[in-house]
């Protein structure tokens, strides 16, 4: 291994350690938003607010 590769791997490891928790939080919140959007779509279809085929 050359020095540049070792440096790049070390920087990537530090970045993953520092930002790993933040990335997990963002992904968890994104998943929650998608679930809420899906539930609202299901509720809208069940309430009859959806356009009917003519």
CHARMM-style PDB file with segment names, atoms N, HN, CA, C and O in Angstrom:
ATOM      1  N   UNK     1       0.846  -1.187   0.000  1.00  0.00      PROA
ATOM      2  CA  UNK     1       0.000   0.000   0.000  1.00  0.00      PROA
ATOM      3  C   UNK     1       0.882   1.237   0.000  1.00  0.00      PROA
ATOM      4  O   UNK     1       1.906   1.309   0.679  1.00  0.00      PROA
ATOM      5  N   UNK     2       0.447   2.191  -0.777  1.00  0.00      PROA
ATOM      6  HN  UNK     2      -0.385   2.133  -1.328  1.00  0.00      PROA
ATOM      7  CA  UNK     2       1.206   3.434  -0.754  1.00  0.00      PROA
ATOM      8  C   UNK     2       0.607   4.396   0.280  1.00  0.00      PROA
ATOM      9  O   UNK     2      -0.477   4.156   0.813  1.00  0.00      PROA
ATOM     10  N   UNK     3       1.312   5.456   0.544  1.00  0.00      PROA
ATOM     11  HN  UNK     3       2.192   5.650   0.110  1.00  0.00      PROA
ATOM     12  CA  UNK     3       0.944   6.391   1.606  1.00  0.00      PROA
ATOM     13  C   UNK     3      -0.395   7.076   1.301  1.00  0.00      PROA
ATOM     14  O   UNK     3      -1.194   7.305   2.210  1.00  0.00      PROA
ATOM     15  N   UNK     4      -0.639   7.399   0.045  1.00  0.00      PROA
ATOM     16  HN  UNK     4       0.010   7.214  -0.693  1.00  0.00      PROA
ATOM     17  CA  UNK     4      -1.877   8.086  -0.322  1.00  0.00      PROA
ATOM     18  C   UNK     4      -3.092   7.202  -0.051  1.00  0.00      PROA
ATOM     19  O   UNK     4      -4.113   7.685   0.441  1.00  0.00      PROA
ATOM     20  N   UNK     5      -2.989   5.929  -0.363  1.00  0.00      PROA
ATOM     21  HN  UNK     5      -2.160   5.538  -0.762  1.00  0.00      PROA
ATOM     22  CA  UNK     5      -4.097   5.009  -0.130  1.00  0.00      PROA
ATOM     23  C   UNK     5      -4.373   4.850   1.365  1.00  0.00      PROA
ATOM     24  O   UNK     5      -5.529   4.827   1.788  1.00  0.00      PROA
ATOM     25  N   UNK     6      -3.321   4.742   2.152  1.00  0.00      PROA
ATOM     26  HN  UNK     6      -2.382   4.760   1.808  1.00  0.00      PROA
ATOM     27  CA  UNK     6      -3.473   4.636   3.605  1.00  0.00      PROA
ATOM     28  C   UNK     6      -4.132   5.896   4.148  1.00  0.00      PROA
ATOM     29  O   UNK     6      -5.016   5.819   5.001  1.00  0.00      PROA
ATOM     30  N   UNK     7      -3.706   7.053   3.659  1.00  0.00      PROA
ATOM     31  HN  UNK     7      -2.988   7.116   2.966  1.00  0.00      PROA
ATOM     32  CA  UNK     7      -4.293   8.318   4.091  1.00  0.00      PROA
ATOM     33  C   UNK     7      -5.773   8.386   3.732  1.00  0.00      PROA
ATOM     34  O   UNK     7      -6.591   8.793   4.557  1.00  0.00      PROA
ATOM     35  N   UNK     8      -6.124   7.992   2.506  1.00  0.00      PROA
ATOM     36  HN  UNK     8      -5.459   7.661   1.836  1.00  0.00      PROA
ATOM     37  CA  UNK     8      -7.518   8.021   2.067  1.00  0.00      PROA
ATOM     38  C   UNK     8      -8.387   7.089   2.902  1.00  0.00      PROA
ATOM     39  O   UNK     8      -9.511   7.442   3.260  1.00  0.00      PROA
ATOM     40  N   UNK     9      -7.879   5.910   3.212  1.00  0.00      PROA
ATOM     41  HN  UNK     9      -6.966   5.623   2.921  1.00  0.00      PROA
ATOM     42  CA  UNK     9      -8.635   4.954   4.030  1.00  0.00      PROA
ATOM     43  C   UNK     9      -8.818   5.502   5.440  1.00  0.00      PROA
ATOM     44  O   UNK     9      -9.894   5.360   6.022  1.00  0.00      PROA
ATOM     45  N   UNK    10      -7.786   6.125   5.993  1.00  0.00      PROA
ATOM     46  HN  UNK    10      -6.913   6.240   5.521  1.00  0.00      PROA
ATOM     47  CA  UNK    10      -7.885   6.699   7.336  1.00  0.00      PROA
ATOM     48  C   UNK    10      -8.887   7.846   7.371  1.00  0.00      PROA
ATOM     49  O   UNK    10      -9.674   7.944   8.312  1.00  0.00      PROA
ATOM     50  N   UNK    11      -8.871   8.700   6.380  1.00  0.00      PROA
ATOM     51  HN  UNK    11      -8.231   8.621   5.616  1.00  0.00      PROA
ATOM     52  CA  UNK    11      -9.819   9.813   6.319  1.00  0.00      PROA
ATOM     53  C   UNK    11     -11.244   9.282   6.164  1.00  0.00      PROA
ATOM     54  O   UNK    11     -12.166   9.804   6.791  1.00  0.00      PROA
ATOM     55  N   UNK    12     -11.432   8.267   5.350  1.00  0.00      PROA
ATOM     56  HN  UNK    12     -10.683   7.844   4.841  1.00  0.00      PROA
ATOM     57  CA  UNK    12     -12.763   7.680   5.181  1.00  0.00      PROA
ATOM     58  C   UNK    12     -13.255   7.054   6.486  1.00  0.00      PROA
ATOM     59  O   UNK    12     -14.435   7.165   6.819  1.00  0.00      PROA
ATOM     60  N   UNK    13     -12.374   6.406   7.214  1.00  0.00      PROA
ATOM     61  HN  UNK    13     -11.416   6.315   6.944  1.00  0.00      PROA
ATOM     62  CA  UNK    13     -12.764   5.794   8.486  1.00  0.00      PROA
ATOM     63  C   UNK    13     -13.158   6.850   9.506  1.00  0.00      PROA
ATOM     64  O   UNK    13     -14.141   6.679  10.227  1.00  0.00      PROA
ATOM     65  N   UNK    14     -12.408   7.931   9.574  1.00  0.00      PROA
ATOM     66  HN  UNK    14     -11.610   8.070   8.989  1.00  0.00      PROA
ATOM     67  CA  UNK    14     -12.744   9.012  10.502  1.00  0.00      PROA
ATOM     68  C   UNK    14     -14.062   9.674  10.098  1.00  0.00      PROA
ATOM     69  O   UNK    14     -14.898   9.962  10.955  1.00  0.00      PROA
ATOM     70  N   UNK    15     -14.249   9.911   8.823  1.00  0.00      PROA
ATOM     71  HN  UNK    15     -13.570   9.678   8.127  1.00  0.00      PROA
ATOM     72  CA  UNK    15     -15.491  10.531   8.355  1.00  0.00      PROA
ATOM     73  C   UNK    15     -16.693   9.639   8.651  1.00  0.00      PROA
ATOM     74  O   UNK    15     -17.745  10.131   9.059  1.00  0.00      PROA
ATOM     75  N   UNK    16     -16.546   8.333   8.448  1.00  0.00      PROA
ATOM     76  HN  UNK    16     -15.691   7.932   8.116  1.00  0.00      PROA
ATOM     77  CA  UNK    16     -17.642   7.408   8.738  1.00  0.00      PROA
ATOM     78  C   UNK    16     -17.961   7.411  10.227  1.00  0.00      PROA
ATOM     79  O   UNK    16     -19.126   7.338  10.619  1.00  0.00      PROA
ATOM     80  N   UNK    17     -16.941   7.495  11.038  1.00  0.00      PROA
ATOM     81  HN  UNK    17     -15.995   7.554  10.719  1.00  0.00      PROA
ATOM     82  CA  UNK    17     -17.154   7.515  12.494  1.00  0.00      PROA
ATOM     83  C   UNK    17     -17.840   8.806  12.940  1.00  0.00      PROA
ATOM     84  O   UNK    17     -18.721   8.780  13.798  1.00  0.00      PROA
ATOM     85  N   UNK    18     -17.434   9.934  12.356  1.00  0.00      PROA
ATOM     86  HN  UNK    18     -16.718   9.955  11.659  1.00  0.00      PROA
ATOM     87  CA  UNK    18     -17.981  11.233  12.760  1.00  0.00      PROA
ATOM     88  C   UNK    18     -19.400  11.423  12.229  1.00  0.00      PROA
ATOM     89  O   UNK    18     -20.289  11.844  12.969  1.00  0.00      PROA
ATOM     90  N   UNK    19     -19.615  11.114  10.952  1.00  0.00      PROA
ATOM     91  HN  UNK    19     -18.892  10.772  10.351  1.00  0.00      PROA
ATOM     92  CA  UNK    19     -20.899  11.397  10.325  1.00  0.00      PROA
ATOM     93  C   UNK    19     -21.841  10.202  10.289  1.00  0.00      PROA
ATOM     94  O   UNK    19     -22.978  10.340   9.836  1.00  0.00      PROA
ATOM     95  N   UNK    20     -21.409   9.046  10.746  1.00  0.00      PROA
ATOM     96  HN  UNK    20     -20.486   8.934  11.113  1.00  0.00      PROA
ATOM     97  CA  UNK    20     -22.243   7.842  10.674  1.00  0.00      PROA
ATOM     98  C   UNK    20     -23.546   7.974  11.425  1.00  0.00      PROA
ATOM     99  O   UNK    20     -24.591   7.566  10.918  1.00  0.00      PROA
ATOM    100  N   UNK    21     -23.514   8.535  12.622  1.00  0.00      PROA
ATOM    101  HN  UNK    21     -22.665   8.867  13.034  1.00  0.00      PROA
ATOM    102  CA  UNK    21     -24.724   8.698  13.418  1.00  0.00      PROA
ATOM    103  C   UNK    21     -25.680   9.670  12.751  1.00  0.00      PROA
ATOM    104  O   UNK    21     -26.887   9.430  12.720  1.00  0.00      PROA
ATOM    105  N   UNK    22     -25.155  10.762  12.219  1.00  0.00      PROA
ATOM    106  HN  UNK    22     -24.175  10.957  12.244  1.00  0.00      PROA
ATOM    107  CA  UNK    22     -26.009  11.748  11.556  1.00  0.00      PROA
ATOM    108  C   UNK    22     -26.682  11.155  10.325  1.00  0.00      PROA
ATOM    109  O   UNK    22     -27.854  11.424  10.061  1.00  0.00      PROA
ATOM    110  N   UNK    23     -25.944  10.356   9.578  1.00  0.00      PROA
ATOM    111  HN  UNK    23     -24.992  10.139   9.792  1.00  0.00      PROA
ATOM    112  CA  UNK    23     -26.516   9.734   8.383  1.00  0.00      PROA
ATOM    113  C   UNK    23     -27.637   8.780   8.775  1.00  0.00      PROA
ATOM    114  O   UNK    23     -28.677   8.744   8.117  1.00  0.00      PROA
ATOM    115  N   UNK    24     -27.437   8.013   9.832  1.00  0.00      PROA
ATOM    116  HN  UNK    24     -26.592   8.043  10.366  1.00  0.00      PROA
ATOM    117  CA  UNK    24     -28.493   7.102  10.292  1.00  0.00      PROA
ATOM    118  C   UNK    24     -29.741   7.859  10.712  1.00  0.00      PROA
ATOM    119  O   UNK    24     -30.857   7.430  10.417  1.00  0.00      PROA
ATOM    120  N   UNK    25     -29.562   8.982  11.399  1.00  0.00      PROA
ATOM    121  HN  UNK    25     -28.656   9.331  11.639  1.00  0.00      PROA
ATOM    122  CA  UNK    25     -30.715   9.782  11.834  1.00  0.00      PROA
ATOM    123  C   UNK    25     -31.471  10.331  10.624  1.00  0.00      PROA
ATOM    124  O   UNK    25     -32.701  10.284  10.585  1.00  0.00      PROA
ATOM    125  N   UNK    26     -30.747  10.843   9.649  1.00  0.00      PROA
ATOM    126  HN  UNK    26     -29.748  10.881   9.680  1.00  0.00      PROA
ATOM    127  CA  UNK    26     -31.389  11.388   8.452  1.00  0.00      PROA
ATOM    128  C   UNK    26     -32.138  10.299   7.697  1.00  0.00      PROA
ATOM    129  O   UNK    26     -33.260  10.524   7.243  1.00  0.00      PROA
ATOM    130  N   UNK    27     -31.536   9.125   7.556  1.00  0.00      PROA
ATOM    131  HN  UNK    27     -30.624   8.942   7.924  1.00  0.00      PROA
ATOM    132  CA  UNK    27     -32.204   8.028   6.853  1.00  0.00      PROA
ATOM    133  C   UNK    27     -33.447   7.558   7.603  1.00  0.00      PROA
ATOM    134  O   UNK    27     -34.458   7.227   6.984  1.00  0.00      PROA
ATOM    135  N   UNK    28     -33.374   7.528   8.933  1.00  0.00      PROA
ATOM    136  HN  UNK    28     -32.553   7.797   9.435  1.00  0.00      PROA
ATOM    137  CA  UNK    28     -34.534   7.116   9.734  1.00  0.00      PROA
ATOM    138  C   UNK    28     -35.679   8.115   9.574  1.00  0.00      PROA
ATOM    139  O   UNK    28     -36.839   7.723   9.446  1.00  0.00      PROA
ATOM    140  N   UNK    29     -35.342   9.420   9.581  1.00  0.00      PROA
ATOM    141  HN  UNK    29     -34.400   9.738   9.685  1.00  0.00      PROA
ATOM    142  CA  UNK    29     -36.381  10.438   9.408  1.00  0.00      PROA
ATOM    143  C   UNK    29     -36.972  10.392   8.005  1.00  0.00      PROA
ATOM    144  O   UNK    29     -38.175  10.589   7.835  1.00  0.00      PROA
ATOM    145  N   UNK    30     -36.143  10.135   7.004  1.00  0.00      PROA
ATOM    146  HN  UNK    30     -35.166   9.975   7.143  1.00  0.00      PROA
ATOM    147  CA  UNK    30     -36.631  10.020   5.637  1.00  0.00      PROA
ATOM    148  C   UNK    30     -37.593   8.852   5.506  1.00  0.00      PROA
ATOM    149  O   UNK    30     -38.624   8.966   4.843  1.00  0.00      PROA
ATOM    150  N   UNK    31     -37.267   7.734   6.131  1.00  0.00      PROA
ATOM    151  HN  UNK    31     -36.430   7.641   6.670  1.00  0.00      PROA
ATOM    152  CA  UNK    31     -38.161   6.578   6.097  1.00  0.00      PROA
ATOM    153  C   UNK    31     -39.479   6.890   6.789  1.00  0.00      PROA
ATOM    154  O   UNK    31     -40.536   6.470   6.319  1.00  0.00      PROA
ATOM    155  N   UNK    32     -39.432   7.624   7.902  1.00  0.00      PROA
ATOM    156  HN  UNK    32     -38.573   7.965   8.283  1.00  0.00      PROA
ATOM    157  CA  UNK    32     -40.659   7.984   8.608  1.00  0.00      PROA
ATOM    158  C   UNK    32     -41.543   8.884   7.751  1.00  0.00      PROA
ATOM    159  O   UNK    32     -42.765   8.734   7.752  1.00  0.00      PROA
ATOM    160  N   UNK    33     -40.937   9.814   7.024  1.00  0.00      PROA
ATOM    161  HN  UNK    33     -39.944   9.936   7.024  1.00  0.00      PROA
ATOM    162  CA  UNK    33     -41.709  10.691   6.144  1.00  0.00      PROA
ATOM    163  C   UNK    33     -42.370   9.879   5.033  1.00  0.00      PROA
ATOM    164  O   UNK    33     -43.523  10.133   4.684  1.00  0.00      PROA
ATOM    165  N   UNK    34     -41.662   8.921   4.484  1.00  0.00      PROA
ATOM    166  HN  UNK    34     -40.725   8.714   4.768  1.00  0.00      PROA
ATOM    167  CA  UNK    34     -42.233   8.094   3.425  1.00  0.00      PROA
ATOM    168  C   UNK    34     -43.384   7.244   3.946  1.00  0.00      PROA
ATOM    169  O   UNK    34     -44.379   7.053   3.246  1.00  0.00      PROA
ATOM    170  N   UNK    35     -43.260   6.734   5.160  1.00  0.00      PROA
ATOM    171  HN  UNK    35     -42.452   6.889   5.728  1.00  0.00      PROA
ATOM    172  CA  UNK    35     -44.347   5.949   5.736  1.00  0.00      PROA
ATOM    173  C   UNK    35     -45.568   6.832   5.944  1.00  0.00      PROA
ATOM    174  O   UNK    35     -46.685   6.423   5.628  1.00  0.00      PROA
ATOM    175  N   UNK    36     -45.369   8.044   6.474  1.00  0.00      PROA
ATOM    176  HN  UNK    36     -44.461   8.376   6.731  1.00  0.00      PROA
ATOM    177  CA  UNK    36     -46.496   8.958   6.675  1.00  0.00      PROA
ATOM    178  C   UNK    36     -47.170   9.303   5.353  1.00  0.00      PROA
ATOM    179  O   UNK    36     -48.396   9.390   5.289  1.00  0.00      PROA
ATOM    180  N   UNK    37     -46.391   9.498   4.307  1.00  0.00      PROA
ATOM    181  HN  UNK    37     -45.394   9.428   4.359  1.00  0.00      PROA
ATOM    182  CA  UNK    37     -46.960   9.808   2.994  1.00  0.00      PROA
ATOM    183  C   UNK    37     -47.771   8.631   2.466  1.00  0.00      PROA
ATOM    184  O   UNK    37     -48.839   8.819   1.884  1.00  0.00      PROA
ATOM    185  N   UNK    38     -47.273   7.437   2.667  1.00  0.00      PROA
ATOM    186  HN  UNK    38     -46.406   7.283   3.140  1.00  0.00      PROA
ATOM    187  CA  UNK    38     -48.011   6.250   2.227  1.00  0.00      PROA
ATOM    188  C   UNK    38     -49.305   6.071   2.987  1.00  0.00      PROA
ATOM    189  O   UNK    38     -50.323   5.703   2.401  1.00  0.00      PROA
ATOM    190  N   UNK    39     -49.280   6.324   4.281  1.00  0.00      PROA
ATOM    191  HN  UNK    39     -48.453   6.622   4.757  1.00  0.00      PROA
ATOM    192  CA  UNK    39     -50.498   6.194   5.086  1.00  0.00      PROA
ATOM    193  C   UNK    39     -51.520   7.241   4.670  1.00  0.00      PROA
ATOM    194  O   UNK    39     -52.712   6.944   4.593  1.00  0.00      PROA
ATOM    195  N   UNK    40     -51.069   8.458   4.400  1.00  0.00      PROA
ATOM    196  HN  UNK    40     -50.101   8.699   4.463  1.00  0.00      PROA
ATOM    197  CA  UNK    40     -52.019   9.490   3.980  1.00  0.00      PROA
ATOM    198  C   UNK    40     -52.624   9.155   2.621  1.00  0.00      PROA
ATOM    199  O   UNK    40     -53.792   9.455   2.376  1.00  0.00      PROA
ATOM    200  N   UNK    41     -51.843   8.536   1.735  1.00  0.00      PROA
ATOM    201  HN  UNK    41     -50.894   8.292   1.934  1.00  0.00      PROA
ATOM    202  CA  UNK    41     -52.384   8.100   0.443  1.00  0.00      PROA
ATOM    203  C   UNK    41     -53.441   7.022   0.638  1.00  0.00      PROA
ATOM    204  O   UNK    41     -54.479   7.050  -0.023  1.00  0.00      PROA
ATOM    205  N   UNK    42     -53.195   6.081   1.528  1.00  0.00      PROA
ATOM    206  HN  UNK    42     -52.352   6.058   2.065  1.00  0.00      PROA
ATOM    207  CA  UNK    42     -54.177   5.038   1.796  1.00  0.00      PROA
ATOM    208  C   UNK    42     -55.444   5.629   2.403  1.00  0.00      PROA
ATOM    209  O   UNK    42     -56.550   5.237   2.031  1.00  0.00      PROA
ATOM    210  N   UNK    43     -55.294   6.557   3.321  1.00  0.00      PROA
ATOM    211  HN  UNK    43     -54.395   6.876   3.623  1.00  0.00      PROA
ATOM    212  CA  UNK    43     -56.452   7.173   3.961  1.00  0.00      PROA
ATOM    213  C   UNK    43     -57.246   7.997   2.956  1.00  0.00      PROA
ATOM    214  O   UNK    43     -58.476   8.009   3.004  1.00  0.00      PROA
ATOM    215  N   UNK    44     -56.567   8.679   2.057  1.00  0.00      PROA
ATOM    216  HN  UNK    44     -55.567   8.669   2.018  1.00  0.00      PROA
ATOM    217  CA  UNK    44     -57.268   9.484   1.059  1.00  0.00      PROA
ATOM    218  C   UNK    44     -58.095   8.587   0.140  1.00  0.00      PROA
ATOM    219  O   UNK    44     -59.225   8.934  -0.204  1.00  0.00      PROA
ATOM    220  N   UNK    45     -57.551   7.451  -0.258  1.00  0.00      PROA
ATOM    221  HN  UNK    45     -56.633   7.169   0.021  1.00  0.00      PROA
ATOM    222  CA  UNK    45     -58.294   6.526  -1.115  1.00  0.00      PROA
ATOM    223  C   UNK    45     -59.475   5.902  -0.400  1.00  0.00      PROA
ATOM    224  O   UNK    45     -60.505   5.645  -1.023  1.00  0.00      PROA
ATOM    225  N   UNK    46     -59.350   5.655   0.879  1.00  0.00      PROA
ATOM    226  HN  UNK    46     -58.513   5.864   1.385  1.00  0.00      PROA
ATOM    227  CA  UNK    46     -60.418   5.026   1.651  1.00  0.00      PROA
ATOM    228  C   UNK    46     -61.553   6.012   1.919  1.00  0.00      PROA
ATOM    229  O   UNK    46     -62.709   5.596   1.990  1.00  0.00      PROA
ATOM    230  N   UNK    47     -61.259   7.300   2.070  1.00  0.00      PROA
ATOM    231  HN  UNK    47     -60.319   7.637   2.013  1.00  0.00      PROA
ATOM    232  CA  UNK    47     -62.282   8.297   2.381  1.00  0.00      PROA
ATOM    233  C   UNK    47     -63.128   8.665   1.169  1.00  0.00      PROA
ATOM    234  O   UNK    47     -64.145   9.342   1.316  1.00  0.00      PROA
ATOM    235  N   UNK    48     -62.739   8.242   0.002  1.00  0.00      PROA
ATOM    236  HN  UNK    48     -61.912   7.691  -0.118  1.00  0.00      PROA
ATOM    237  CA  UNK    48     -63.512   8.543  -1.195  1.00  0.00      PROA
ATOM    238  C   UNK    48     -63.128   9.850  -1.851  1.00  0.00      PROA
ATOM    239  O   UNK    48     -63.852  10.322  -2.728  1.00  0.00      PROA
ATOM    240  N   UNK    49     -62.034  10.444  -1.467  1.00  0.00      PROA
ATOM    241  HN  UNK    49     -61.446  10.060  -0.755  1.00  0.00      PROA
ATOM    242  CA  UNK    49     -61.603  11.698  -2.068  1.00  0.00      PROA
ATOM    243  C   UNK    49     -60.856  11.463  -3.374  1.00  0.00      PROA
ATOM    244  O   UNK    49     -60.500  12.410  -4.074  1.00  0.00      PROA
ATOM    245  N   UNK    50     -60.632  10.247  -3.684  1.00  0.00      PROA
ATOM    246  HN  UNK    50     -60.921   9.477  -3.116  1.00  0.00      PROA
ATOM    247  CA  UNK    50     -59.918   9.912  -4.914  1.00  0.00      PROA
ATOM    248  C   UNK    50     -60.869   9.998  -6.093  1.00  0.00      PROA
ATOM    249  O   UNK    50     -62.046   9.658  -5.973  1.00  0.00      PROA
ATOM    250  N   UNK    51     -60.361  10.454  -7.241  1.00  0.00      PROA
ATOM    251  HN  UNK    51     -59.405  10.731  -7.339  1.00  0.00      PROA
ATOM    252  CA  UNK    51     -61.215  10.547  -8.426  1.00  0.00      PROA
ATOM    253  C   UNK    51     -61.627   9.166  -8.874  1.00  0.00      PROA
ATOM    254  O   UNK    51     -60.835   8.224  -8.856  1.00  0.00      PROA
ATOM    255  N   UNK    52     -62.886   9.062  -9.279  1.00  0.00      PROA
ATOM    256  HN  UNK    52     -63.529   9.827  -9.294  1.00  0.00      PROA
ATOM    257  CA  UNK    52     -63.395   7.776  -9.756  1.00  0.00      PROA
ATOM    258  C   UNK    52     -63.265   7.706 -11.271  1.00  0.00      PROA
ATOM    259  O   UNK    52     -63.319   8.731 -11.950  1.00  0.00      PROA
ATOM    260  N   UNK    53     -63.093   6.489 -11.805  1.00  0.00      PROA
ATOM    261  HN  UNK    53     -63.049   5.656 -11.253  1.00  0.00      PROA
ATOM    262  CA  UNK    53     -63.032   6.301 -13.240  1.00  0.00      PROA
ATOM    263  C   UNK    53     -64.418   6.486 -13.841  1.00  0.00      PROA
ATOM    264  O   UNK    53     -65.415   6.024 -13.288  1.00  0.00      PROA
ATOM    265  N   UNK    54     -64.465   7.163 -14.969  1.00  0.00      PROA
ATOM    266  HN  UNK    54     -63.655   7.538 -15.419  1.00  0.00      PROA
ATOM    267  CA  UNK    54     -65.762   7.388 -15.634  1.00  0.00      PROA
ATOM    268  C   UNK    54     -65.805   6.699 -16.942  1.00  0.00      PROA
ATOM    269  OT1 UNK    54     -66.812   6.772 -17.646  1.00  0.00      PROA
TER     270      UNK     54
END
